[in-house]
Amino acid sequence: MKDIAKLAVFGGQPAFAETLHVGSPNIGDRAQLMARIETMLDRRRLTNRGPYVEELEQRLAAFLGVKHCITMCNGTVALEIAIRALGLTGEVIVPSMTFIATPHALQWQEITPVFCDIDPQTMTIDPAQVRRMITPKTSGILGVHLWGRVCNTEALQEIAGEHQLALLFDAAHAFGCSRNGRMVGNFGDAEVFSFHATKFFNTFEGGAVATNNDELAARMRLMQNFGFSGLDNVIYIGTNGKMNEVSAAMGLTGLESLDEFMAVNYQHYLQYERELADIPGIALFRFEPGEQYNYQYIAVEVDANRCGLSRDAFVEILHAENVRARRYFYPGCHRMEPYRSYFPNAGMLLPATERAVERFMLLPTGTAMDSQSISRLCGLIRFIAENGSRIHVNLLHRTQEAQLEAVSIAAKPKKKITRTPRVS
Ligand SMILES: *Cc1c(COP(=O)(O)O)cnc(C)c1O
């Protein structure tokens, strides 16, 4: 592309005929999945701890190297059950830089999420800030391994130990990731995964809690099945958090292709790293060397001072080109209801979060993407960033024209307006 007037946002042809999505699902071997579903129908076991759920839990526990892995109907209910089983009350310290399900799982049980800032290097909860947020009402810390970067688990464990707090992790982004060679699933009191369709490993909808604590595992198993301990014996308050057999069949099938999903994501990540290098104002979010990651999120930071375009303008331009780049997690949980009303000034304590939610955009990856599309997308991003200031001016003119047009239509419907000349 040589001419900015050809960008789709100015009326040109979109760069991609088909829309590219962030979080397009990874699907394993279809024939295997269909065969499993046939078997499931033949044996008429659709849910309630069927053989696929049993097998999936064993395989997941072996993969994670953890004692217990309890599958759940989704990640949010898994969080709610883990929070309840840990006996959390009062206040729990949590980052605002996360998906809304994290604080909602607390607030749903009338536990106050106390938003804590992130370390801008790692995008995970900042242990020094956690310390400052502890009050007599604090019962736990809920860290989030954002985009697969694992929290500073040692520092958080130390704080939790000192203050006798529960330590839980929302590991929805970190299935298959490690810290100091240890797999996620083994940190804190428990870790919660989401196997939602948009996650790198999916069971359509689903989730799991991993823990090495026998007693906690037993309690969560009761809670996920209404508190039933035998056929007619309820010994606890519970809910319905069970995973069904068709989801478990999808999970077993996905696990067989997990290495391939990871390899594809890693190749895509390396390609983005190569092809986005040295673009003014564009920086790819990095990972620690020597650790295992799933690379399910390609997060890019846009510096408007260097490329002349805000992240929001960038996203608008990409959307016009049929690239559904996403602003994860804009505008930040503390700016969403009910938290915005409860804590109108929370942002004052969250400078790194407020900066991040304005600067990052996520780009498509996964098995639905191919290297040719990534090349074209990176070329497009380079063109946009290198011509950022001129594009910015034209976007302003476009807005002014639209406003003038609106005014002139309202005032004198017949008369033609004079247009501001475009820069190109
Ligand atoms: C997806 C996600 C969840 C919720 O998981 P569901 O399975 O969709 O309920 C929770 N936390 C984070 C960080 C997520 O990305």
The ligand as an SDF file (V2000), in Angstrom:
LIG
                    3D

 15 15  0  0  0  0  0  0  0  0999 V2000
  -12.1550  -16.2640   30.1110 C   0  0  0  0  0  0  0  0  0  0  0  0
  -11.7760  -15.7590   31.4320 C   0  0  0  0  0  0  0  0  0  0  0  0
  -12.5210  -16.0510   32.5870 C   0  0  0  0  0  0  0  0  0  0  0  0
  -13.8650  -16.7230   32.5420 C   0  0  0  0  0  0  0  0  0  0  0  0
  -13.8900  -17.9790   32.0490 O   0  0  0  0  0  0  0  0  0  0  0  0
  -15.2530  -18.5700   31.4200 P   0  0  0  0  0  0  0  0  0  0  0  0
  -14.8800  -19.9920   31.1570 O   0  0  0  0  0  0  0  0  0  0  0  0
  -15.5530  -17.7960   30.1820 O   0  0  0  0  0  0  0  0  0  0  0  0
  -16.3250  -18.4470   32.4510 O   0  0  0  0  0  0  0  0  0  0  0  0
  -12.0430  -15.6240   33.8070 C   0  0  0  0  0  0  0  0  0  0  0  0
  -10.9170  -14.8990   33.9040 N   0  0  0  0  0  0  0  0  0  0  0  0
  -10.1850  -14.5600   32.8320 C   0  0  0  0  0  0  0  0  0  0  0  0
   -8.9280  -13.7800   33.0190 C   0  0  0  0  0  0  0  0  0  0  0  0
  -10.6070  -14.9560   31.5550 C   0  0  0  0  0  0  0  0  0  0  0  0
   -9.8970  -14.5780   30.4840 O   0  0  0  0  0  0  0  0  0  0  0  0
  1  2  1  0
  2  3  1  0
  2 14  2  0
  3  4  1  0
  3 10  2  0
  4  5  1  0
  5  6  1  0
  6  7  2  0
  6  8  1  0
  6  9  1  0
 10 11  1  0
 11 12  2  0
 12 13  1  0
 12 14  1  0
 14 15  1  0
M  END
$$$$
